[in-house]
């Protein structure tokens, strides 16, 4: 696995939008500066991103959980989490989208 980081949702969106095939999976935090995870997911899908999407989050309020699920997001990594769990969920998400 190779990973690339972004310090906020806006940077992540720009990285992915430059080449929608570049990333097999996007792992986003729900709470980020400038653009949060929910908005990032919406914008990625609007652009036609077809890779996996995983949301790393503390427990979500029911409306946020429903909003992600309405967008087709099925993979969540609860905080706190360990690296093994993150890698397994990322692998699962990549297989589900391919």
N, CA, C and O atoms as CSV, one atom per row, in Angstrom:
chain,resi,resn,atom,element,x,y,z
A,1,UNK,N,N,0.829,-1.189,0.000
A,1,UNK,CA,C,0.000,0.000,0.000
A,1,UNK,C,C,0.870,1.248,0.000
A,1,UNK,O,O,1.902,1.300,0.669
A,2,UNK,N,N,0.449,2.233,-0.744
A,2,UNK,CA,C,1.080,3.542,-0.711
A,2,UNK,C,C,0.024,4.539,-0.280
A,2,UNK,O,O,-1.153,4.391,-0.610
A,3,UNK,N,N,0.444,5.548,0.453
A,3,UNK,CA,C,-0.505,6.545,0.952
A,3,UNK,C,C,0.018,7.940,0.685
A,3,UNK,O,O,1.224,8.172,0.609
A,4,UNK,N,N,-0.904,8.850,0.547
A,4,UNK,CA,C,-0.582,10.261,0.408
A,4,UNK,C,C,-1.518,11.023,1.325
A,4,UNK,O,O,-2.709,10.719,1.385
A,5,UNK,N,N,-1.003,11.999,2.031
A,5,UNK,CA,C,-1.806,12.737,2.997
A,5,UNK,C,C,-2.180,14.117,2.503
A,5,UNK,O,O,-1.541,14.679,1.613
A,6,UNK,N,N,-3.222,14.644,3.099
A,6,UNK,CA,C,-3.670,16.016,2.844
A,6,UNK,C,C,-4.082,16.610,4.181
A,6,UNK,O,O,-4.705,15.935,5.001
A,7,UNK,N,N,-3.738,17.865,4.399
A,7,UNK,CA,C,-4.005,18.482,5.703
A,7,UNK,C,C,-5.433,18.986,5.863
A,7,UNK,O,O,-5.843,19.333,6.970
A,8,UNK,N,N,-6.190,19.030,4.783
A,8,UNK,CA,C,-7.602,19.422,4.887
A,8,UNK,C,C,-8.380,18.861,3.698
A,8,UNK,O,O,-7.796,18.369,2.733
A,9,UNK,N,N,-9.687,18.942,3.785
A,9,UNK,CA,C,-10.545,18.379,2.754
A,9,UNK,C,C,-10.395,19.046,1.405
A,9,UNK,O,O,-10.518,18.383,0.375
A,10,UNK,N,N,-10.135,20.330,1.386
A,10,UNK,CA,C,-9.987,21.053,0.118
A,10,UNK,C,C,-8.754,20.548,-0.640
A,10,UNK,O,O,-8.819,20.329,-1.849
A,11,UNK,N,N,-7.646,20.364,0.057
A,11,UNK,CA,C,-6.439,19.827,-0.574
A,11,UNK,C,C,-6.694,18.403,-1.066
A,11,UNK,O,O,-6.280,18.047,-2.169
A,12,UNK,N,N,-7.357,17.604,-0.274
A,12,UNK,CA,C,-7.669,16.229,-0.674
A,12,UNK,C,C,-8.515,16.215,-1.943
A,12,UNK,O,O,-8.263,15.423,-2.852
A,13,UNK,N,N,-9.509,17.081,-2.005
A,13,UNK,CA,C,-10.365,17.151,-3.190
A,13,UNK,C,C,-9.536,17.525,-4.417
A,13,UNK,O,O,-9.690,16.916,-5.476
A,14,UNK,N,N,-8.671,18.508,-4.285
A,14,UNK,CA,C,-7.842,18.919,-5.417
A,14,UNK,C,C,-6.913,17.800,-5.880
A,14,UNK,O,O,-6.723,17.614,-7.082
A,15,UNK,N,N,-6.332,17.055,-4.941
A,15,UNK,CA,C,-5.468,15.926,-5.302
A,15,UNK,C,C,-6.240,14.871,-6.091
A,15,UNK,O,O,-5.773,14.389,-7.123
A,16,UNK,N,N,-7.403,14.527,-5.605
A,16,UNK,CA,C,-8.207,13.494,-6.275
A,16,UNK,C,C,-8.773,13.999,-7.600
A,16,UNK,O,O,-8.806,13.258,-8.582
A,17,UNK,N,N,-9.216,15.247,-7.632
A,17,UNK,CA,C,-9.841,15.800,-8.836
A,17,UNK,C,C,-8.850,15.917,-9.992
A,17,UNK,O,O,-9.252,15.857,-11.154
A,18,UNK,N,N,-7.571,16.081,-9.692
A,18,UNK,CA,C,-6.557,16.196,-10.743
A,18,UNK,C,C,-6.464,14.926,-11.584
A,18,UNK,O,O,-6.103,14.979,-12.760
A,19,UNK,N,N,-6.789,13.787,-10.979
A,19,UNK,CA,C,-6.782,12.504,-11.679
A,19,UNK,C,C,-7.657,11.547,-10.887
A,19,UNK,O,O,-7.202,10.960,-9.905
A,20,UNK,N,N,-8.896,11.386,-11.297
A,20,UNK,CA,C,-9.860,10.581,-10.537
A,20,UNK,C,C,-9.483,9.099,-10.468
A,20,UNK,O,O,-10.056,8.361,-9.666
A,21,UNK,N,N,-8.545,8.657,-11.281
A,21,UNK,CA,C,-8.094,7.263,-11.270
A,21,UNK,C,C,-6.881,7.066,-10.359
A,21,UNK,O,O,-6.450,5.933,-10.146
A,22,UNK,N,N,-6.335,8.139,-9.829
A,22,UNK,CA,C,-5.077,8.093,-9.084
A,22,UNK,C,C,-5.165,7.279,-7.789
A,22,UNK,O,O,-4.228,6.562,-7.436
A,23,UNK,N,N,-6.290,7.395,-7.091
A,23,UNK,CA,C,-6.429,6.754,-5.778
A,23,UNK,C,C,-7.456,5.631,-5.829
A,23,UNK,O,O,-8.581,5.824,-6.290
A,24,UNK,N,N,-7.055,4.455,-5.349
A,24,UNK,CA,C,-7.999,3.333,-5.251
A,24,UNK,C,C,-8.983,3.560,-4.117
A,24,UNK,O,O,-10.151,3.184,-4.208
A,25,UNK,N,N,-8.497,4.180,-3.042
A,25,UNK,CA,C,-9.321,4.422,-1.853
A,25,UNK,C,C,-8.970,5.791,-1.278
A,25,UNK,O,O,-7.799,6.163,-1.197
A,26,UNK,N,N,-9.988,6.522,-0.885
A,26,UNK,CA,C,-9.802,7.769,-0.144
A,26,UNK,C,C,-10.265,7.511,1.281
A,26,UNK,O,O,-11.402,7.098,1.508
A,27,UNK,N,N,-9.375,7.758,2.240
A,27,UNK,CA,C,-9.731,7.680,3.652
A,27,UNK,C,C,-9.823,9.110,4.144
A,27,UNK,O,O,-8.845,9.856,4.097
A,28,UNK,N,N,-10.994,9.491,4.615
A,28,UNK,CA,C,-11.191,10.853,5.088
A,28,UNK,C,C,-11.606,10.864,6.544
A,28,UNK,O,O,-12.302,9.965,7.016
A,29,UNK,N,N,-11.176,11.876,7.233
A,29,UNK,CA,C,-11.679,12.100,8.579
A,29,UNK,C,C,-13.023,12.819,8.420
A,29,UNK,O,O,-13.227,13.545,7.447
A,30,UNK,N,N,-13.905,12.624,9.339
A,30,UNK,CA,C,-15.180,13.336,9.286
A,30,UNK,C,C,-14.981,14.819,9.579
A,30,UNK,O,O,-15.547,15.673,8.898
A,31,UNK,N,N,-14.180,15.119,10.588
A,31,UNK,CA,C,-13.928,16.514,10.971
A,31,UNK,C,C,-12.557,16.940,10.471
A,31,UNK,O,O,-11.528,16.428,10.912
A,32,UNK,N,N,-12.568,17.888,9.541
A,32,UNK,CA,C,-11.326,18.436,9.001
A,32,UNK,C,C,-11.496,19.936,8.814
A,32,UNK,O,O,-12.616,20.433,8.690
A,33,UNK,N,N,-10.379,20.650,8.795
A,33,UNK,CA,C,-10.476,22.087,8.523
A,33,UNK,C,C,-10.869,22.338,7.060
A,33,UNK,O,O,-10.662,21.488,6.195
A,34,UNK,N,N,-11.416,23.480,6.813
A,34,UNK,CA,C,-11.790,24.007,5.500
A,34,UNK,C,C,-12.931,23.234,4.852
A,34,UNK,O,O,-13.932,23.842,4.474
A,35,UNK,N,N,-12.817,21.926,4.711
A,35,UNK,CA,C,-13.884,21.102,4.128
A,35,UNK,C,C,-13.924,19.788,4.886
A,35,UNK,O,O,-12.944,19.044,4.889
A,36,UNK,N,N,-15.034,19.498,5.522
A,36,UNK,CA,C,-15.175,18.267,6.289
A,36,UNK,C,C,-15.367,17.049,5.401
A,36,UNK,O,O,-15.513,17.161,4.184
A,37,UNK,N,N,-15.362,15.892,6.031
A,37,UNK,CA,C,-15.472,14.630,5.311
A,37,UNK,C,C,-16.741,14.479,4.515
A,37,UNK,O,O,-16.699,13.983,3.389
A,38,UNK,N,N,-17.863,14.887,5.055
A,38,UNK,CA,C,-19.133,14.726,4.349
A,38,UNK,C,C,-19.142,15.540,3.059
A,38,UNK,O,O,-19.572,15.048,2.016
A,39,UNK,N,N,-18.675,16.768,3.126
A,39,UNK,CA,C,-18.609,17.603,1.922
A,39,UNK,C,C,-17.594,17.037,0.931
A,39,UNK,O,O,-17.844,17.044,-0.275
A,40,UNK,N,N,-16.468,16.554,1.414
A,40,UNK,CA,C,-15.474,15.949,0.536
A,40,UNK,C,C,-16.074,14.763,-0.212
A,40,UNK,O,O,-15.903,14.641,-1.425
A,41,UNK,N,N,-16.764,13.904,0.496
A,41,UNK,CA,C,-17.380,12.732,-0.136
A,41,UNK,C,C,-18.392,13.172,-1.191
A,41,UNK,O,O,-18.391,12.650,-2.305
A,42,UNK,N,N,-19.246,14.119,-0.852
A,42,UNK,CA,C,-20.231,14.619,-1.828
A,42,UNK,C,C,-19.550,15.122,-3.094
A,42,UNK,O,O,-19.949,14.783,-4.208
A,43,UNK,N,N,-18.521,15.935,-2.903
A,43,UNK,CA,C,-17.835,16.540,-4.052
A,43,UNK,C,C,-17.096,15.491,-4.883
A,43,UNK,O,O,-17.104,15.561,-6.112
A,44,UNK,N,N,-16.458,14.521,-4.227
A,44,UNK,CA,C,-15.786,13.453,-4.965
A,44,UNK,C,C,-16.772,12.690,-5.840
A,44,UNK,O,O,-16.495,12.413,-7.007
A,45,UNK,N,N,-17.914,12.356,-5.274
A,45,UNK,CA,C,-18.912,11.606,-6.025
A,45,UNK,C,C,-19.497,12.444,-7.166
A,45,UNK,O,O,-19.758,11.918,-8.248
A,46,UNK,N,N,-19.702,13.730,-6.932
A,46,UNK,CA,C,-20.177,14.615,-8.001
A,46,UNK,C,C,-19.195,14.654,-9.171
A,46,UNK,O,O,-19.600,14.753,-10.329
A,47,UNK,N,N,-17.898,14.576,-8.856
A,47,UNK,CA,C,-16.874,14.592,-9.905
A,47,UNK,C,C,-16.759,13.251,-10.639
A,47,UNK,O,O,-16.113,13.160,-11.683
A,48,UNK,N,N,-17.386,12.225,-10.086
A,48,UNK,CA,C,-17.346,10.911,-10.715
A,48,UNK,C,C,-16.284,9.975,-10.162
A,48,UNK,O,O,-15.947,8.982,-10.807
A,49,UNK,N,N,-15.745,10.270,-8.975
A,49,UNK,CA,C,-14.777,9.373,-8.346
A,49,UNK,C,C,-15.431,8.013,-8.116
A,49,UNK,O,O,-16.527,7.924,-7.562
A,50,UNK,N,N,-14.739,6.946,-8.554
A,50,UNK,CA,C,-15.314,5.608,-8.467
A,50,UNK,C,C,-14.557,4.683,-7.519
A,50,UNK,O,O,-14.897,3.505,-7.402
A,51,UNK,N,N,-13.542,5.202,-6.845
A,51,UNK,CA,C,-12.772,4.384,-5.911
A,51,UNK,C,C,-13.511,4.200,-4.597
A,51,UNK,O,O,-14.622,4.695,-4.411
A,52,UNK,N,N,-12.877,3.486,-3.702
A,52,UNK,CA,C,-13.455,3.280,-2.382
A,52,UNK,C,C,-13.335,4.537,-1.529
A,52,UNK,O,O,-12.428,5.349,-1.713
A,53,UNK,N,N,-14.250,4.677,-0.611
A,53,UNK,CA,C,-14.216,5.791,0.337
A,53,UNK,C,C,-14.444,5.235,1.729
A,53,UNK,O,O,-15.397,4.493,1.971
A,54,UNK,N,N,-13.559,5.602,2.636
A,54,UNK,CA,C,-13.630,5.168,4.030
A,54,UNK,C,C,-13.635,6.421,4.899
A,54,UNK,O,O,-12.871,7.357,4.660
A,55,UNK,N,N,-14.495,6.431,5.903
A,55,UNK,CA,C,-14.590,7.580,6.805
A,55,UNK,C,C,-14.034,7.186,8.170
A,55,UNK,O,O,-14.485,6.219,8.783
A,56,UNK,N,N,-13.052,7.949,8.634
A,56,UNK,CA,C,-12.441,7.761,9.951
A,56,UNK,C,C,-13.128,8.745,10.890
A,56,UNK,O,O,-13.104,9.950,10.640
A,57,UNK,N,N,-13.729,8.261,11.949
A,57,UNK,CA,C,-14.552,9.171,12.740
A,57,UNK,C,C,-14.778,8.675,14.164
A,57,UNK,O,O,-14.696,7.483,14.464
A,58,UNK,N,N,-15.064,9.644,15.021
A,58,UNK,CA,C,-15.645,9.341,16.325
A,58,UNK,C,C,-17.099,8.980,16.046
A,58,UNK,O,O,-17.561,9.147,14.917
A,59,UNK,N,N,-17.831,8.489,17.043
A,59,UNK,CA,C,-19.234,8.181,16.769
A,59,UNK,C,C,-19.945,9.375,16.122
A,59,UNK,O,O,-19.830,10.511,16.581
A,60,UNK,N,N,-20.676,9.086,15.050
A,60,UNK,CA,C,-21.378,10.124,14.304
A,60,UNK,C,C,-22.780,10.318,14.850
A,60,UNK,O,O,-23.391,9.382,15.365
A,61,UNK,N,N,-23.283,11.529,14.737
A,61,UNK,CA,C,-24.692,11.747,15.069
A,61,UNK,C,C,-25.521,11.044,13.996
A,61,UNK,O,O,-25.040,10.846,12.880
A,62,UNK,N,N,-26.750,10.666,14.313
A,62,UNK,CA,C,-27.571,9.912,13.357
A,62,UNK,C,C,-27.739,10.604,12.006
A,62,UNK,O,O,-27.767,9.925,10.979
A,63,UNK,N,N,-27.850,11.925,11.974
A,63,UNK,CA,C,-28.045,12.601,10.686
A,63,UNK,C,C,-26.792,12.505,9.806
A,63,UNK,O,O,-26.906,12.341,8.591
A,64,UNK,N,N,-25.599,12.607,10.408
A,64,UNK,CA,C,-24.369,12.453,9.623
A,64,UNK,C,C,-24.222,11.016,9.133
A,64,UNK,O,O,-23.861,10.788,7.978
A,65,UNK,N,N,-24.497,10.056,9.995
A,65,UNK,CA,C,-24.428,8.643,9.614
A,65,UNK,C,C,-25.365,8.380,8.431
A,65,UNK,O,O,-24.980,7.723,7.463
A,66,UNK,N,N,-26.580,8.890,8.514
A,66,UNK,CA,C,-27.556,8.714,7.437
A,66,UNK,C,C,-27.103,9.387,6.153
A,66,UNK,O,O,-27.295,8.847,5.064
A,67,UNK,N,N,-26.500,10.568,6.277
A,67,UNK,CA,C,-26.034,11.297,5.092
A,67,UNK,C,C,-24.936,10.506,4.375
A,67,UNK,O,O,-24.948,10.400,3.149
A,68,UNK,N,N,-24.001,9.960,5.125
A,68,UNK,CA,C,-22.965,9.139,4.498
A,68,UNK,C,C,-23.573,7.906,3.835
A,68,UNK,O,O,-23.219,7.566,2.706
A,69,UNK,N,N,-24.470,7.250,4.524
A,69,UNK,CA,C,-25.075,6.048,3.962
A,69,UNK,C,C,-25.891,6.365,2.708
A,69,UNK,O,O,-25.919,5.566,1.772
A,70,UNK,N,N,-26.552,7.518,2.682
A,70,UNK,CA,C,-27.298,7.930,1.490
A,70,UNK,C,C,-26.361,8.137,0.299
A,70,UNK,O,O,-26.772,8.004,-0.854
A,71,UNK,N,N,-25.110,8.461,0.586
A,71,UNK,CA,C,-24.111,8.627,-0.471
A,71,UNK,C,C,-23.439,7.297,-0.843
A,71,UNK,O,O,-22.574,7.257,-1.718
A,72,UNK,N,N,-23.836,6.232,-0.185
A,72,UNK,CA,C,-23.297,4.914,-0.491
A,72,UNK,C,C,-22.068,4.529,0.301
A,72,UNK,O,O,-21.404,3.545,-0.028
A,73,UNK,N,N,-21.754,5.281,1.333
A,73,UNK,CA,C,-20.573,4.974,2.147
A,73,UNK,C,C,-20.933,3.883,3.145
A,73,UNK,O,O,-21.883,4.005,3.917
A,74,UNK,N,N,-20.143,2.811,3.107
A,74,UNK,CA,C,-20.400,1.662,3.969
A,74,UNK,C,C,-19.265,1.393,4.952
A,74,UNK,O,O,-19.444,0.668,5.931
A,75,UNK,N,N,-18.109,1.973,4.692
A,75,UNK,CA,C,-16.933,1.643,5.489
A,75,UNK,C,C,-16.541,2.810,6.388
A,75,UNK,O,O,-16.232,3.908,5.924
A,76,UNK,N,N,-16.563,2.535,7.679
A,76,UNK,CA,C,-16.217,3.525,8.697
A,76,UNK,C,C,-15.136,2.936,9.600
A,76,UNK,O,O,-15.185,1.759,9.955
A,77,UNK,N,N,-14.173,3.757,9.960
A,77,UNK,CA,C,-13.143,3.353,10.909
A,77,UNK,C,C,-13.395,4.142,12.184
A,77,UNK,O,O,-13.219,5.361,12.199
A,78,UNK,N,N,-13.801,3.471,13.248
A,78,UNK,CA,C,-14.076,4.196,14.493
A,78,UNK,C,C,-12.787,4.647,15.176
A,78,UNK,O,O,-11.768,3.956,15.132
A,79,UNK,N,N,-12.852,5.808,15.800
A,79,UNK,CA,C,-11.727,6.301,16.609
A,79,UNK,C,C,-11.935,5.866,18.041
A,79,UNK,O,O,-13.083,5.833,18.484
A,80,UNK,N,N,-10.931,5.539,18.774
A,80,UNK,CA,C,-9.551,5.344,18.319
A,80,UNK,C,C,-9.452,4.045,17.530
A,80,UNK,O,O,-10.260,3.135,17.712
A,81,UNK,N,N,-8.456,3.968,16.655
A,81,UNK,CA,C,-8.276,2.777,15.836
A,81,UNK,C,C,-6.800,2.426,15.759
A,81,UNK,O,O,-5.928,3.251,16.032
A,82,UNK,N,N,-6.544,1.193,15.382
A,82,UNK,CA,C,-5.152,0.789,15.229
A,82,UNK,C,C,-4.846,0.574,13.745
A,82,UNK,O,O,-5.757,0.455,12.925
A,83,UNK,N,N,-3.584,0.527,13.417
A,83,UNK,CA,C,-3.150,0.435,12.028
A,83,UNK,C,C,-3.664,-0.827,11.353
A,83,UNK,O,O,-4.029,-0.784,10.178
A,84,UNK,N,N,-3.701,-1.936,12.053
A,84,UNK,CA,C,-4.172,-3.189,11.464
A,84,UNK,C,C,-5.628,-3.048,11.024
A,84,UNK,O,O,-5.984,-3.480,9.927
A,85,UNK,N,N,-6.460,-2.459,11.851
A,85,UNK,CA,C,-7.870,-2.269,11.499
A,85,UNK,C,C,-8.010,-1.344,10.292
A,85,UNK,O,O,-8.819,-1.597,9.400
A,86,UNK,N,N,-7.221,-0.278,10.268
A,86,UNK,CA,C,-7.277,0.664,9.144
A,86,UNK,C,C,-6.906,-0.040,7.839
A,86,UNK,O,O,-7.605,0.097,6.835
A,87,UNK,N,N,-5.814,-0.788,7.856
A,87,UNK,CA,C,-5.365,-1.485,6.639
A,87,UNK,C,C,-6.419,-2.475,6.166
A,87,UNK,O,O,-6.684,-2.554,4.966
A,88,UNK,N,N,-7.020,-3.226,7.063
A,88,UNK,CA,C,-8.034,-4.213,6.666
A,88,UNK,C,C,-9.269,-3.540,6.048
A,88,UNK,O,O,-9.797,-4.014,5.043
A,89,UNK,N,N,-9.716,-2.457,6.639
A,89,UNK,CA,C,-10.888,-1.766,6.091
A,89,UNK,C,C,-10.562,-1.139,4.743
A,89,UNK,O,O,-11.398,-1.161,3.840
A,90,UNK,N,N,-9.372,-0.585,4.590
A,90,UNK,CA,C,-8.967,-0.016,3.304
A,90,UNK,C,C,-8.926,-1.112,2.234
A,90,UNK,O,O,-9.412,-0.906,1.122
A,91,UNK,N,N,-8.358,-2.260,2.559
A,91,UNK,CA,C,-8.330,-3.376,1.596
A,91,UNK,C,C,-9.739,-3.812,1.216
A,91,UNK,O,O,-10.020,-4.044,0.040
A,92,UNK,N,N,-10.616,-3.925,2.192
A,92,UNK,CA,C,-12.000,-4.311,1.933
A,92,UNK,C,C,-12.682,-3.288,1.039
A,92,UNK,O,O,-13.384,-3.657,0.097
A,93,UNK,N,N,-12.486,-2.023,1.321
A,93,UNK,CA,C,-13.104,-0.964,0.526
A,93,UNK,C,C,-12.599,-0.988,-0.910
A,93,UNK,O,O,-13.378,-0.790,-1.842
A,94,UNK,N,N,-11.327,-1.223,-1.097
A,94,UNK,CA,C,-10.760,-1.282,-2.445
A,94,UNK,C,C,-11.354,-2.447,-3.226
A,94,UNK,O,O,-11.655,-2.303,-4.411
A,95,UNK,N,N,-11.526,-3.597,-2.583
A,95,UNK,CA,C,-12.112,-4.772,-3.262
A,95,UNK,C,C,-13.566,-4.535,-3.618
A,95,UNK,O,O,-14.021,-4.976,-4.674
A,96,UNK,N,N,-14.308,-3.846,-2.756
A,96,UNK,CA,C,-15.734,-3.611,-2.988
A,96,UNK,C,C,-15.971,-2.695,-4.196
A,96,UNK,O,O,-16.982,-2.833,-4.885
A,97,UNK,N,N,-15.061,-1.774,-4.453
A,97,UNK,CA,C,-15.236,-0.806,-5.533
A,97,UNK,C,C,-14.702,-1.293,-6.857
A,97,UNK,O,O,-15.051,-0.742,-7.900
A,98,UNK,N,N,-13.849,-2.331,-6.844
A,98,UNK,CA,C,-13.246,-2.805,-8.106
A,98,UNK,C,C,-14.086,-3.873,-8.756
A,98,UNK,O,O,-13.726,-4.379,-9.819
